[in-house]
Amino acid sequence: MKLTLRKKLLLFSVAIAVLPLLIAGETLIRIARDELKSSANDQLTATVRQVSETIDNIYRDAWLSPLSLIANAIDDDSLGIDAKIAMLTLGIADLPDIVALQITVEGSERPLLVTREGFSETLQEAGLDANDILRVPPETIADYLTGKHAIDRQAIHPEGSGVWLATLILPLKKPLNGRPATLSARVDLSRLKGYVLSHAFTRTGTITIVDGQGNEVLGSGAQDLSTFDIVREATDLLALQAGVTSVTPYARPNGEVMLGAFAFPRPFDWAVIAEQSEAAAYFTIDVMVRNLLIWVGAGLAVAGLGAVLFSLGISRPILKIGQAVIEVGQGNFQARVDGVKSRDEIGDLATRINDMIVQINERFQLAKFVSHGTIDAIKGSDQAGVRLGGSRKRVAILFADIRGYTAFSESREPEVVVEVLNHYFANQGEAVSRNNGDIDKFVGDQLMAIFQGPEMSADALKCAAEIQDIMERSAAEHPDWQLDIGIGIDVGDVVVGAMGSPERMDYTVLGDHVNLSARLCSAAAPKQTMISDAVYEETRHLPGFAFPPLEPIRVKGKASEIKVYGAERS
């Protein structure tokens, strides 16, 4: 006979019910009286710390770290202005809280401002000038750089907008056009506001955030709360930069006795205040005393019913967790464990399962940004992870570079440039996959692909032909684009492996043949595929292709001229 979890819980509860409940009850009441008072204070302290730490984490992980990466990319001398503009556009698209990115060059009349379109429309619908609100004024940046006013620690609330915005300013390490420059961002605090409003503590108490002047932050308006005792105490400590968490009882003007706690998130000049009435906090104690005798008399009868309910309360969440795991196993990364509200290990497990699903989905999405070779290397690694180093392999390397892209990008809006580039990359990527290749990387308007296997050179040639066909069709469909492509292919031994540092690796290929294929791509004329002598020897009998010999060329790193051939459909 299978003894289920529910039956085990039922038997256990009945056994517990026959214990001397009166003695145990008296002891529990005495302990609970002290513990619940302490627990109420602990809950207040834990709440303000949790909210403060969440603000810290969101600031560091969702705002500051990505902006620092964008700033570092803008500082990269190898990126042109178009790539840096594209970096801002991609940054806006990938960071949901960032509603405006701005590069300000000292002495320039107008900064470069990129805004989130939907957010700008929201401000305009409210009758506000989106650019005026989202643009960070030069004097604000100047004040921040001179240390007069830490604007990145404040929040603004445009009247009538219903939104709160924070401002982050990062000085760029390298000048632009010979002059100092800064990267600044406007951050929508709606996610932070929603987190505070939906916090579990708000069911029995209130959570308020105030700034250094005692004004409410993230509320419906900048309400002045500086006359409240707890707000005054919190702002006094905030002014002293005292990073402490404090719990204090106090009376409101109406005589209601409250328990309050406050803590200070590091990124902002804010105080997080959690409040709960003393009567609500200690209500459980009075209820326990009044009902003890009733529950003692009915203990045995209730034990069976309680066991059933308790077992259902545990088994149902476990079933929900199991169902969510099954759906994830079937590829549904939107599945969640819903309806589990218990504040115990099962509730923690449900939360962790949900967090795990989110992380699995993030890793699944991240896999789109790396090559198949990188994923295979990760799968094949041991518990210590992927190690630096590589191995010698024979591969075919294809470089494809769009011709006329620079002139095209100079005459179009950045959004159009990105859309066109993604159009070509999407089609080229499909061609690479169809021909058993793997995209190693995208560099600007250039694609690098790797082919392995016995037919690697033939696969690379077929891929090149498809890419040329794609460019032809696109030119016919969009004659105003006026873009062609040059392709270079070489085959030979290279080093394949993880390059870089233990903290930041790039799984790629290195070697003379990689360099040669890149040189061939650079030397190829628009609409031309240029191959090396090694590729020609492996594919010269490939049906459907012709290989007219071309004038030998000189490339950097080679003492003598090298033979090259064209590759055309016959």
N, C-alpha and C positions, 0 to 999 in steps of 0.2 A: 504494500500500500504506500503510495506516494504521500509524504507529509508536506503539504504546501506551506508557503510562507504565511498565508492567512491563518492556517490551523496552528502553526507554531506560535504566532502572536496571540491567538485566542487562549491557548493553553498557558502561555506565559502570564497573560493578564489575570486569568483566574487564580493562578498560583500566588501572584502578588496580592490579590484582593483579600486573601485569608490571613495576611499578616496583621499584627495588632495596629490597626489604623489610628486608633486614638493616640497612642504614644508617639507613633511616627508623625501624626498630623500636628501634635503640639510642638514637636521638635522642628518640623518643617516650617511652621508658621513663624517661630522665633527666628529661624535662619533666613526665611524668605523676607521677613520684615527688613532685615538689614541688607540683604542682598538686592532686593528690588529697589531700595533707595539708592544703593550704589549703582545698580544697573541703569536706573534712570539717568544718573549723572554720566555713566559710561556711554549710554546711548547718545546723549547730547555731544559728548566729546568725540565719539567715533563718527558721528554725523558730520560735524564741522571739519574734522580731519579728512574724512573721505571726500567731502566736496572740495576742500582745499587741494588735496592731492590730485583729484580729477582735473581741477583747473590747471595745476602744475603740469600734469601729464599731457593734457590737450595742448597747452601752450608749447611744451617742449617737442612733442612727437608729431602733432598735426599741423603746427604753424611754424615754429622756429627752425626745426630740422629741415623740412622741405625748402623753406626760404633760403636757408644757408646753402643747400645744394644748388639752388637756382643762382644764388650770388656767386658761388664758386664757378659755376658754368659760365656766367657772364664774364667773370675774371679770366676765363681761359682765352689766351691769345690766339689759339688755333681756330676759334669760332669766329665767323664773320658776323656782321651786323644782322643779316637775315636769320642766321641760326640763333642769334641771341633773342631776336624778336619772337622767333618760333618757340624758344624756350619759355618766354613769358606767356605766350598763348597756351602752350601745353601745360604750364604751371597752373593757369586759371582753370583749365579743363579737368586736371587731375586732383585739385585740392578743393573740396566742396565748400570749405569755410572761407576761402580767400575770394573776395569779390572784386578786388582791384589790385593790380601790380603796377608799379611806377618806377621808372628810372629817371633820376634828376641829375643833370650835369651842371656843375657850378658855372654860373654865368649864362646858362641857356635860358631863353625866354619862356619856352614851353617844355615841360617834361614829357617823356614818352609814357602814356597811360594806357593800360589794357584792362578792360572791365568785363565782368560777367554780364552777359546780355540780359538774362532774365532778371537779375537783381536791379540793373539799371532801369528796366521797364517798370519794376515795382515802385521805385522812387519817383519816376516820371508820372505814374498813375496817381501818386500822392501829391502831385503838383510841385515836385521838387526838382531842382537841377542836379541830375545824377553826377555829371562831371564835376560840378562845384563841390559836391559832398565827398565824392570818392577821391578827388585829387588832394594830395597832401601839400599844403602851401610851403613855399621855400623858407619862409621865416620859421615855420614849425620845425623843419629839418635843421635849419641853422641853430635853433635853440637846443635841439637835441644833441647835435654834434659838439656844441660848446658846453654841454652839461648844465645848461640853465633850466631845462625842463625835460624830464624823462617822459616824452609823449607816448612811448611804447608801453608805459605802465598805466595809462588812462583809458577811459572809454567815452565815446561821444554818442549822443542820442538826438539825431536830427528831428526837430519838432514836426509832428504830424506824420512821421515815417513809420512809427511802430517798430523800428529796429534799433539795435545797439551795435556800435562798431568799435573795434580796437584798432590801433595803429602800431605797426612794427616797422622799424627803420634799421637797415643794415648798411653801413658804409662799405662800398666796394674797395677791395684792396688795390686794384689797378685803375688808373685813370682812363676815361673815355675821351678820345680826341684830345688827349693831353691835359684834361682837367679832371679834378676830383668828382666822383659821382657816388650816388647812394641808390640802394634798392629799398623801396618802401611798399607796404601792403596795407590795405584795409581789410579787416577780418570781421565777418558777420558772426555775432555772438548768439545767434538764434539757437544753435545746437546746445550751447552752454546753458542758455535760458531754459530750454526744454528739459535738460537734465535736472536742473534745480527744481522746476515745477513738478516733475514726475517722480522725484525722489520719494522712497518709501516713507521717510520720516514725516512728510507733509500730511500723512493720514491722521496723525495725532498732534502735530505741532507745525511750526512755520519755520521756513528757512529764508533769511533775508541777507542780501549782500549790499554793503554800503561802502562808499569811497572815503578818503581821508577827511572830507568835510562833513561827513554824516549824511550824504545824499544817497538815496536808494539807487542801486545799479541793477539793470536787467528787469526793472519793473515797467509798469505802463507809463511811467513818467519819472522824472528826477525828483522824487518826493524828499523833502527835508525831514530827516529823522533824528537830527542832532540833539533834540530835547529829551530823548529816551535815555534813561540811566545807562543801560547796557551799551547803547550806541556810543555814548559819550566816553565810557570806560574803554571801549574797543578802539575808538579813534585816538584817544590819548596814548595808548600803547602802540598804535600804528605809527603815530608821529615819532615815537621813540625808537622805531624799528625793532621792537621787542617781539621776536618770533615765538611767542608762547601760545599755548592753548589753555583757556581759562573757563571754569564753570562757576557761576555765581547766581544766588537767589536774589530777587528784587521784587518790589511791588510796583505795579503800574498805577497811573493816576487814578484809576477807578477802584483801586484797592486789591485787585486780583494779584495773588502771589504767583510769581513765575520762576521757572528755572531756565537759565540761559547759558549758552556756551559760545565762545567765538574763537576763530583761528584765522591766520593770515596767509593767503596764497602768495608764494614768492614772486611770481611775475608781475603782480599788479599791486597798487596801493589800495587794496580792498580788505575788508573784514567780512568773513562769513559768520553769520549769527544764526544759531538754532535756538528756538524758544518752545517751551511747553509749560502748560499750567501745572502747578504743584499738585492740584487735586487730580488731574488726569494722570500724572506720573505715578502717584501713590494710590490710585483708585483700586488697583488689584489687591493690595493688602487688606483693605476694608472688606472687599467682597469675599476674600478668602476666609476671614474670621467669621463673618455672618453665616457663611454657607458650610462651614466645616462639619457641624453636627449632621446636617442634612445629608452630605455626601458620605459621611461615615456610615450612617444607617442604611443608605442605599448602595453602599460600595460593591457588595457581591452582585446585586442585580445589574448594576451599571457596568461591572467588569466585562461581562460577556458582550454587551452592546458596544462598549468602548473598544473592545478588542477587534470587533468586526469593522467598526469605523476606522480604527487605527490601521488595521491591515489594508483596508481599501485605500486609505490615505497614502500608504507606502507603495502598495502594489500598482495602483493606477499611474503614479508618476514613473515607476519603473517601466511599465508598459509603454508609456508615452516616450520615454527615453529610448527604449528598444525600437519603437516605430520610427523615431527620427533617425536612429543609426541605420536602419534598413534603407530609408529613403536616401540618405547620404551615400550608402553603398551602391545605390542605383544611379547615382550621379546628380541627385537633386540637392544642390548646395543652398537652396532657399529654405529647406526644411528647418524647423526650429522646435524645441521642446516648449510648448505653450501650456499655460494654465498651471504650472508648478510654482506655487507661492510659499511653500513651506520653508521656514528659515532654519534648516537643519542640513545634515550631510547630503540628503537627497536633493534639497533645493540647491545646495552648492554644486552637486554633481550635474544637475540640469543646467545651471549657469555655465559650468565649465564645458559641458557638451556643446552648448550654444556658442561659447567662445571658440571651442575647437572647430566647429563647423565654419565659423567666420574665418578662422585662420587657414583652414583647408581651402576655402574658396579664394582667399587672398593668394595662397601659394599656387592654386590652379590658374588664377589670373596672371600671377607673376611668371608662370611658365611660358606665357605668350611673349615675354620680353627677352627670353634667352633661347639659344639654339638647341636643336635636338641633341647635339653632341654634349652640351652642358648638362642637359637632363639625364642623358645616359651615364655621364661621369658621376653625377650625384647618386643615381640608382646603384652604380657599381662600387661606390665607396664603402669603406668599413665604418665602424662606429666613430672613429676619429674624424670622419668627414673627408672631403676632397683635399688632397695635398698638392702643394706646388710641384711642378715638374711636368715632363712630357715624354712622349715616345715617338720614334720615327715611324711614319706611315707614308704610303704613296697615295696621293690624292690628286684630283683635278680641281683647279681653282678658277673661278669665273668672277671677273669684275665687270660691272655694268654702270656706266656713268652717263647721266642725262646731259645732252648738249643744249646750250642756249638757256639753261636754267637760271643763271645769274641775271641775264638781261630780262628774262620773264619775271623773276621775282621782284626786280626793281620797279616794274611798271604795274604791279598788282598789289592789292591789299594782302596783308599777311595771312588772313583767314583763307583767301582764295589760293594762295601759294601752298599752304598746308593741305588744303583739300585736294589740289591737283597732285601734289607729291604723294599723298596717301593713296590716291587713285592708282598711280603708276606702281607704287610699292606693293599694293594689294595684288594687282594682276601679275607682277613679276614674281611675287612670293608663291602664288599658285602655280606658275610655270616651273619654278624650282622644285616644288613638292611633286608635281606630276612627273618630273624626270629624275626622281630619286635623289634629289639634292637636299642640302640643309643650309639655311641662311645663317651665315656666321655673324654678320652685323650690317647695319645701315650707317653710312657715314655721309652726312649731308644729303646730297642727291645721288649718292653712289651706293650700290648694293654689292656685297661680297658673299659668294656662295661656295660651298664645298661639296664635291661629289666623290663617293667612294665606291668600290666594287669593281668587278671585272670589266664593266662597260662604262667606267667613269668618264672617259674622254668623250665617248659617243653621247652619253647622257648630257654632258655639259654643252656639246654642240647643239643637240636638239633643244635644250633649254634656251640657248642663245637665239636660235631661230624663232622660237615661240615669242621671246621677248621682242625681237625685231618686228614680228607680226603684230604684237600688241601695240607697239608704238605706231605702226602704220595705221591700224584701225582707229586708234585714239586720235591721230592727226586728221583722219577723214571725218571723224565725228566732231572734233573740236579744232577746226582750222585756225582759230585765233591763238591756240597755244603755241604752235610753231616750235615744237620740241622734238629732237631726235635722240638717238642713243649710240654710244660707242662701247664695244665689248672687247675684252681681252681674256684669253684662256691659255693656261699653261698646265702641265702635268709633271709630277715628280715627287721626290721624297721631301717631306716637311716634318717639323716637330709639332705634334698635336698634344695639347695638355693645358693645365692651369698655369697661367702667368700672373704675376703681380705680387701682392703681399698677403700674409695670412688673413688680414682683415678684409681685403678687397681683391678678389680674383676675377680674371677674365679667361674663360675657356675658349681658346682660339688656336690658330695655326701660325707658325712662323717659319721662315726659311727663304732661300734664294728664289724658289719658284713662286712664292707668294708675291715677292717684290717684282718678279718678271711679269707676272700676269697683270699686276697693277700698272706697270710701265706700258704693256701692250694696250691696255685699256686707254691710257692717256694718249698713246700714239694713234689709236684708231680714229678714223674719220667718222663724222655723223653717219648713221645707218650702216656702219661697217663692223664686222666681227673679225678681229685679228687673232690668229693662233700661232703658237710656237711650233718649231720644227718637231718637238717631241709629240705634240698633239697631232700634228699632220701625219707622222709615222704610224700612229695608232688608229687613225680614222680615215686614211686616204681612200680606203675602199668602202666607206660607209655609203650605202645607197641613198640617193636623193640629195647629195651634196657635191658641190664643186669647190676646188681649193686653188684658186689662181695664186701663183707666187707673187709676192710683193717685193718692193725694193728693200734690201736689208736695212736694218735700223741700228742706231747706236743707242744704248740705254745706260743710265747711270749704274756704275758698279761693274760693267763689262768692258774688258780691254778691247775686244774686237766686235765687229758688227755681227748681228744675229739674224738668222733666216726667219722670215715670217711669211705667213700665208693668209689669204682671205678665206672666209667660210661663207658660202652662199648656197641657197637651195637651187638645185639643178632642174 
